[in-house]
């Protein structure tokens, strides 16, 4: 439970992150969930996980990679684009 103050559940409870399908707005709290996972791995705003992203050297692919890198910053992942 990434954004809850208190969670109560039975031992056989299952949890999932809901999301939109078919082009609907996604209601998934993925930033909070991702931050919780990255924090459990020992990373955070003061110690980001560093990765390299590689893609084809075509503008369409590079543009998508730059967008991905920007999104990863929100979950404390510092990505570098390799040409």
N, C-alpha and C positions, 0 to 999 in steps of 0.2 A: 504494500500500500504506500505508494510514493508520496501522496499528498494528504494522507489522513493523519489525524492526531491520535486516534485510537481505532484499532481494528479488532473485531470479535468474530471468530469463525470456528466452525467445528473442524475436527482433524481431517475429515474427508471433503472439505470445501475446496472448490477450484476457483481460480481467479484468471481473468483475461483482460486485455486492453481492447475495448471496443473501437471500431473505426468505421468510417463511412464506406459504402460500396456504390459503384455506379455513378461516381462523380459528385456524391453528396459531400457536405462539409464533414470533415473528420473530427470527432469529439475526443479522440484519444489523447490522454495526458502524457504523450511520449517524452517530452522534455524532462518532466519530473521523474518518470520511470528510468530514462536513460541516465540522468544524473545520479540516481540512486545506485544503479548498476556500476557506473564508472567510479563512484565514491567507494563502493564495496571493494573495488579492485585497487584502491589506494590512490586514486587520482582526484583532482579537484581544481578549483580556480587558481590556486597557487602552484599546483603541480599538474599541468595538463598532460594527457596522453598524447604522445607525438607519433604521427603516422605519415606515410607518403602515399599520395594518390597518383596513379599513372593512368594515362589515357592516350588515345590516338591523337596525333598532332593535326587535328581538323577542328575548325572553329566551333562547330556544333557540339562536338564531344568535350572540348576544353571548357566551353561555356557551362555545360552541365556539371563538370567537375568543380568549377569555381563556385557554383551555387551550393553543391554538396559541402565543400570546404567551409563556406559561410555558415551553413546550418550546423555543422559539427562544432563550431565555436561555442554554441549555446549549451553544449553538453560537455564542455571542458576537454574537447579533443582538438589539438592543434595539428592541422594537416598542411602538408606542403605538396604543391603540384609539381610532379616530375614531367618534363617534356617527353 
